[in-house]
């Protein structure tokens, strides 16, 4: 019988822990923790996500300062804002919402976030530290997934792990984290041949592609642990994952639902990273 990993419940415990730790600092008379969020342009999914970040921060003792820049803002102007936030001692973390408008190179901009304030963990310096095993801000979604696996008591050492999707924010850092726990990791992408044969080897399967219900029972090894990162909207406006939950359910040992799986863990991990920046 498959077990559903309840990310929403697990994330609540993390949020409460962070909230209480911050309250202890405030009770000692310290200033409030602050996250500065930068959003450029009108992408509606990005605005929805930024609103959810602000809600999480404010509900858990963090001041969230949103900088909304219009679509025409130049790369130079975004970098200028980042430099100001880098120098502002009341700002603990900087979160840059991606995607940026096409005329802005996100790698150029991200590089300018001071490493001590890079709470999203996606700057090249931070990702480099992750790979060499130095202390860093672990990118939020992979950090949240690792927390789900550990809390659920899923053994990783010696297991075959397959990551489908190689984004900088999910797939690539996820590979490093799984490898660090001594799993044997395969990274798949759109050019992978015979994907189904590869995923059928997985004891742990993590999927971050952005294709609704792409992974069906035919892609799953019996007893696998399945982590669905995908967020897609179906024709009825319902949020669904990259994994066909109903189709695979009988075959898996553990699975994250969408919604209430990985999503809430991403915000909880961001909150944890803000606490880490504040305590520094
Ligand atoms: P992304 O940048 O959108 O890239 C998609 C990845 O999937 C690419 O590596 C691509 O391969 C691969 N891919 C595309 N079609 C494929 C196919 N047919 N077979 C195998 N691989 C394929 O990735 P992302 O930003 O990680 O987002 C992926 C999904 O996760 C989206 O639905 C996004 O909304 C969701 N997401 C959720 C959270 C959360 O907190 N729950 C966080 C982040 C993202 P190539 O590299 O070869 O193009």
Boltz pocket constraint, residues with backbone or C-beta under 6 A from the ligand:
constraints:
  - pocket:
      binder: B
      contacts: [[A, 141], [A, 164], [A, 165], [A, 166], [A, 167], [A, 168], [A, 169], [A, 170], [A, 171], [A, 188], [A, 189], [A, 190], [A, 191], [A, 192], [A, 195], [A, 207], [A, 208], [A, 209], [A, 210], [A, 211], [A, 228], [A, 229], [A, 230], [A, 231], [A, 232], [A, 262], [A, 263], [A, 264], [A, 266]]
      max_distance: 6.0
